């Protein structure tokens, strides 16, 4: 089946919760669009995922923190990060005014 869309459609209004949309899913890979408007990971929460994740920030801004690094990484549009499996990380902040749109590819 052919599917298509626009990554920025429906990203305008702030949402109470982060919105995750699966764009494609298949054996060994899942591609998601994530829209954040001021959301962050809960206090003391760390992602610890069994698969690798490649993520790129398309709009907005974010602070991404890794458990083994002393400070958060500031992300701007175009910045990408490849996160190996089981690397603990968290989102410390996303832009509360401009929608932060991520494209995430989970693989392996």
Secondary structure by P-SEA (a helix, b strand, c coil): cbbbbbccccccccccbbbbbbccccccbbbbbbbbccccccccccccccbbbbbbbccbbbbbbbccccbbbbbcccbbbbbccccccccccccccccbbbbbbbcc
